[in-house]
């Protein structure tokens, strides 16, 4: 979505949206932009001093990063079922408690007749907590299809005889694709491909669509005033660009009070919230990286079990070439577990660093790449993965960003 200026002055075209919502169906990019701009500038005029949560134009990493700018996901032991509503919905425990209070109050207002029956909305979420791995797995499946198509189109499948040669071949397409299609868990979570629901802090209610007219009608309705009041009283903020979406509001005194009921006697919200209820994804990156590369390789082995490899050999002083048929063997479960739990070999570390650099679109040459791999792997061997990754992240900041998708280094 194109960024809208903070300038509150309306253009002549935008002024016209006070009288009409403009054309429906397929409209020009200009009309869509002007209507979006009008919406951003005016939709809160009817809400007194109450403001909506404008995530799209503000903290786009809300609930996905902590105060240290580390990518995070919920600590699984604090994800709880919302057994007070129908369906198999889950959220972080304190979010569940806050929403239970919301539901109780909403039902009370219905009984009192405060909410017009014809305007009543469905308060059983259509979207709640989803596992980050489930979302990541769906994306990796799409990547696997993309990579297979690339390998077929470039006749690269013939060059693959084992896992290491597979990595070598897919590194070529990863170099092109990862800027817009991140591969590692951390970069995936930061991307638009990953829904906010993985945070356990978001609930989205059923609705028709997110079109301009639909949003405007809902926000200007009588029921929305009640909806916003109850949401605010129970620690939620409403998404301006999807007003059926509730975010657990960390700036709300109500929310903080609810969170504190889940903290220990000596624990404080300011210093323990992220440390207790979330974990940094840096500890997951390598594990899932290896797991899904192996899975992609196994899919290839099953789909294309045989390959013809050309080998050169010397006979009576002459160099000859013969073709040998090789059966690709999938990685079995035991070997995969060994790969995941043993110290990472250099070729894995090298591939991981390569992908991370491609994801961040770093501009460096082959010599700089080799040096970064060597130095970071040395730290990994002598200290641990965390220290090696911190060194890597710090080193990356010293390099500029590439202005295009081409790479001056390769795996």
N, C-alpha and C positions, 0 to 999 in steps of 0.2 A: 504494500500500500504506500502510495506516494506521501511523503511527509507534508503535513499542513502547517503553515506558518502560525505562530502565536498571535499574529496581528488580528485584532478583533474586527477590523473594518471589513465590510462586505463589498464584494464587487457588484456591479449592476445585475449580472446574471444570478448571483447568489441572493440578491434582494427579492428576485422573483419567486424564490422557493417559499416565501412567507404566504404566497397566494396559492401556489400549486406545487405539487411534488415533482413536477416535470414529467417527461415521457417515461413510460415503462418499457420493459423488454430490452432489446438490444439498443444501447445508446452509445454516443461517442465517448472516447476517453476523456475529453474535455468536460462534458456534462457530468460524467461520473466523478471527476475530480472536484468540480465546483460544488456538486451536491454533498460530497464527503466533507469538503471544507466548510460548507454551511452547517452541516450536522455538528462538526467539531466545535464550531464557534458559538452555536446558539442552543443546542439541545438542553443545556443545563439552565437556561434562563428561567424555566418554569419550576426549578427545583429549589428555589430560595437560595440559601447559602450552602446547601448540601452538594457536595461534589462527588462525581463518579470516579472510579479507578481507571485511569487511562493508561493501561499497560502498554499498548501498542506504540504510544508516543512517550513513554517514560521508562520504567525499569523493566526492560524486556526479559531480564533474567530473574525476575521475582520468583522466589521459591526454588530456583535452580542453582543459585550461587549463594555462598555465605559471605560474611563481612570480609573475609580474606580473599575474596574473588575466586574461591575454589568451587568447582562444579560439584553439586551434592545430590544425593537421593535420600529418601527416608530410611531411617534405621528400621528394618523389617519387624523388629519386636514391638514397635509402637503402632503398627498398622492393625486396626481393629475393624471388625464387622459392624455395620450400622444396622443392628437387629431391630431397631424401632420403626423401620420402614420396610416395605416390600422389596424383594429382589436381593441380589447378592452384592450389595454395595459396601465398599470399604473406604477408610480414610485414616489419617493420623488420629490417635485417640482423642486429643483435645479438640480437633475439628469435628469429630463425631459428637462429642458432648455439646459443642456450640450449636451444631445443626439440630440436635435433639431438642434443645431449648427453642430454636427457631420454629421447628415443626409444631411443638406444643403451643407456642404463642399464635402461630398461624391458624391452627385448628380452633383455638379459642375465639379468634376474631371472626371466623366463619360462623361459629355458633351464635355469636352476638349479632350477626348480620351486617358487620362492618364492611365485609367484602361482597360486592355485588355478585350474585350467582353467575351471571353471564360473563363476568370478567375474571372469575376464579382461575388460577393457573395450577398446573400439575406440579406438586412440590417433591415428588419422588424423582430423584436425579436421573437424567438420561446418561450422564457421564460422571463417574467418580474415580477413585484411585485405580490406576492401572500400573502393572509392573513395568519398570524401565526395560527389563530384559525382554518382555513380551513385545513391546513396541520396537525395540532394537532388532529383535529376531525377524519381525515382519519386513523391516527395511533391508536387512542383510539378505533375506530371501530374494528381494527385488534386485539387489546388487548381483547376487549369484547368477541370475538370469541374464543380466546385462553383461557380466564378465564372460559368461559362456558364449553369448552372441559375438562378443569381440574376438574371443579366441578362435571361433569358427570362421569369422569373416577374414581374419588375418592369417589363417592356416597355422596358428600358433599351437594348436592342440597337439600337432605332430611332434612338437619339441618338448612335450611334457612326458617324462617317464617316472617321476616321483614327486614328493612334496616340495623339495627344494627347487626343482625346475618349474613347478607350478607357481611358486612364489615369484620366481624370476619373470615369468610371463605376465602374471596379473599386475605386477608392479608397473608395467607400462601403461595400462589403462587407469590404474589408481593415480598415477602422476597427473592424469588429465582430469579425472572425475572428482577427486576428493575435495577440491576447493568448494564445490557446491553440494557434494554428496559425502559428508564426513563418514569416516569408517570407525574410528575409535569411540568407545562409550561416552567419554567426556565431551568430545566435539559433537557427537550425535545429540546429546541432551541439550547442549547450547543452541542447537540449530532449530529452525522452524519445523523440521520434520518430526520433532519430538513434542508431543502434546504436554500441556501444563499438568495434566492429571497425574503424571508420574510423581509429582511432588507430594501427593496426599493432602494438599491444602486447597484443592479446587473442586467445586461441585457445579455441574451445569444442568439446568432444568430443561425439560422438553419444550420445544418451540418450533414454529413453522420454518423460519429461515432467518438469516441475518441481514436481509436487504434493508436499505435505507427506510423505506415506507413502513416496514414491519417494526423496526426498532423505534422509530419515531412515534408510531401509534401506541406502542406499549409504554414508553416512557411518559407520554402525555395522558395516559389513562388514570382513572381514579385508583385502581388497584395498585399501580406502581408506587404511589405515595405510601401506602400501607406496607408494601413489599420492602421498600427502602428503609422505612422506619424500623421494621422488625429485624431486617438484616443488620442494620447499624447497631441496634440494641444488643444483638447477640454476637457482635465481633466480626461481621463480614463486610467486605467492600464489594460493590457491584461494578462489573466491567462495563465501561462506557461503550465499547464497541461490540459487546455481546451482553446486553443487560439481563440475560437469563443466567449469567455466569457469576458465581460467588467465589471470592477469594478470602481466605482467612486473613484478616487484616492485622499484621504485626504491629501497626502503629496504634491500634485501638486499646485503651485501658481495659476494656471488657475482655478482649482476647488475651491480653497478658495475664489477667487474673485467672482465666481458665487454664492457661499454660502452667502457671505457678502451682495449680492444684496437682499437677503431674510431676513437679520437681521435688527433690528431697529437701530435708530441713535446712541443709547448708548450701543448697543450690540457688542461684539467682538467674532470672530471665536473661539479663544482659550478657552473662558469661557462660551460661550452660545450655541455652536454647539450641543452638546449632550443634554443639559438641555432643549433646545427649540424644537429640531426636533425628539427627542426620549423619551421614557418613560421606566422606569425600570419595568421588568416583575414581580418583587416581589409583586407588587400591584394586579397582576392578578392571582397569583398562587392559592390562597385559593378559589377564586371565581370559577375558572374553575375546580379546584379539586373537589369541591362539585357538581358542575353542571354535570360533566361527570360520577362521581360515581353514582349519582342518575339516570342518563340516562341508565347506565349499569344495575342497579338494575331493572329499569322499563322494559328493554328488557327481563331480566330473568323472570319477573312476567308475561309478555305476552307469552313467549315461554313455561313456566312451571307454569301455574296458580295454580295448586293444589299440595299439599304435605301432606304426612301422618306423623304426629308427635306423638311420644310415650310419654305418661305422666304416672308417678307413683302416686298412691294414696293409702290411708289406708282405709281398710274396715274390721270391726270386729277384729281389731288387726293384720290384715294381709296386707302386701304391695302387691298391684296388679299393673299391667301395662295395660293401654288401649291405643288404637290407635285413634287419632283424625284427621280428614281431615280438613286442613286449606287452605283457598283461599288467595293466595298472592295478595295484592292490590298495584298496581303501585302508585307512589307518584304523586298526581295531581299538576297542574300548580301553584295553589295558595300556596300549602304547599312548593313546590320547591322554589318559590320566597321568602317565609318567611325564608327558610333555608339559602338562598343566601344573604339576606339583614339583618337578625338579628345577634346578637352577637353569635359567634360560640360556641356551646356546647362543653364540655370537650371531649366527644367521637370523635367529628370531629377533634379537635386539636390534640388529641392523635394519631389518624390515620394519619393525615398529617405529624406529626413529625416522626412517624414510617416509612412512605414512604420516606421521605427526607433522613433519616439515611440509609435506604436500598439503595437508589440511590447513596449515597456517599460512600457506602461500609464501614461504620464505625464499628470498633470493640469495642463493649461495652457489659456489662452484663445487666441483667434484672433490677437490682437495679439502675444502672446508667441511664438506659432508663427512669424508673419511675421518678427519681429525675429530669431529664432534662424536662420531660413533665410537672411535677408539677411546677418547677421554671419558665419555659417559659410561662405557662398558667397564672400563677399569675401575671406576667408582662403584659400579654395581657389584663387581667381583669382590672388592676389598671392603665395602661397607654394606649397602643394601639398595633395593629398588627405589625406595623413597628418596634417598640422597642422590641417586643417579638421575632421577626424574627432575628433582629440584635444580640440579646442575644444568640439565638439558633446557628446562624452561627459562632459566636465567640467561643461558647462552643465546637462546633464540631471540631474545629482546635486542641483542646487539646487531642483528641482521635486519636489513630493510625488507619490505614486502615486494613481491614481484607484481608487475603491472599486467601480466598476462598469464596464461595457463602453461606456458612453456617452462621447462626445467633445465637448469645448467648442471644438474647432477642426476645420477640414476642409481637404482639399486644394484 
